């Protein structure tokens, strides 16, 4: 899926960057994209666990910190990590599906 998934350095995962509307991909392309996404999506909880450990470590440091400027930096770091965790949960809950092919209407014949 070259070109569909790009590395997001902030999140630490690859995310989809579609160059056209989802419905404009063929069913086969959608299935391939979904297969790749499910593999990536499966790694998100592990990534979140790593970030939560970092948050806990920084909170422990913050609890012992007496330097105001260092406390501010730790708070900012914790806030950024929490923001990343939130964004990862949003991506984790993103579960697209293969679009049903467009139905063509058949004209009604009247006697």
C-alpha positions in Angstrom: 0.0 0.0 0.0 2.7 2.4 -1.0 1.6 5.9 -0.9 -1.6 5.2 1.1 0.0 4.9 4.6 2.5 7.5 5.8 4.6 7.6 8.9 3.3 9.9 11.6 6.3 10.7 13.7 4.2 12.2 16.5 1.9 9.2 16.8 4.6 6.6 16.1 2.4 4.7 13.6 1.6 4.8 10.0 -1.7 6.5 9.2 -3.8 6.4 6.0 -3.6 9.4 3.7 -6.1 8.8 0.9 -5.7 10.7 -2.3 -9.3 10.2 -3.3 -12.7 9.6 -1.7 -13.1 6.1 -0.1 -15.9 5.2 -2.4 -13.6 5.9 -5.4 -11.4 3.0 -4.6 -12.3 -0.4 -6.0 -13.6 -3.0 -3.6 -10.3 -4.8 -4.0 -8.3 -1.7 -3.2 -10.5 -1.0 -0.2 -9.9 -4.6 1.1 -6.2 -4.2 0.7 -6.2 -0.9 2.5 -8.3 -2.4 5.3 -6.0 -5.4 5.6 -3.0 -3.1 6.0 -5.0 -0.8 8.4 -6.0 -3.7 10.6 -2.3 -4.7 11.0 -1.4 -1.2 12.0 -4.4 -0.8 14.2 -3.4 -3.9 16.1 -0.2 -2.2 17.2 -1.9 0.9 18.6 -2.7 -0.6 22.1 1.0 -1.5 22.6 2.0 2.0 21.5 -0.5 3.5 24.0 0.9 1.3 26.8 4.4 2.7 26.1 3.2 6.2 26.2 1.2 5.6 29.4 4.4 4.3 31.1 6.2 7.5 30.0 3.3 9.6 31.4 3.5 7.7 34.7 7.2 8.2 34.9 6.9 11.9 34.2 4.1 12.2 36.8 6.4 10.5 39.4 9.2 13.0 38.5 6.7 15.9 38.8 5.7 14.7 42.2 9.3 15.0 43.4 10.2 18.2 41.4 10.8 21.4 43.3 12.1 23.5 40.4 9.2 25.5 38.9 10.5 25.6 35.4 11.3 21.9 35.3 7.7 21.3 36.7 6.3 23.3 33.8 8.3 21.3 31.3 7.2 18.1 32.8 3.5 19.2 32.7 3.9 20.2 29.1 5.5 16.8 28.3 2.6 15.0 30.1 0.0 17.0 28.2 1.6 16.3 24.9 1.9 12.5 25.6 -1.8 12.5 26.8 -2.8 14.2 23.5 -1.0 11.6 21.5 -2.7 8.8 23.5 -6.1 10.5 22.8 -5.3 10.7 19.1 -4.2 7.1 19.0 -7.5 6.0 20.6 -9.4 8.0 17.9 -7.4 6.2 15.2 -7.9 2.8 17.0 -11.7 3.4 16.9 -11.6 4.2 13.2 -12.9 1.0 11.5 -13.8 1.6 7.9 -15.5 -1.0 5.8 -15.7 -1.9 2.2 -18.3 0.2 0.4 -21.1 -1.5 -1.2 -21.1 -1.1 -4.9 -23.4 1.6 -6.3 -26.7 0.1 -7.3 -28.0 1.1 -10.6 -31.7 1.6 -10.7 -33.5 -0.3 -13.3 -36.4 1.5 -14.9 -39.8 0.4 -14.0 -41.7 -0.8 -17.0 -45.3 -0.1 -17.1 -47.8 -2.1 -19.1 
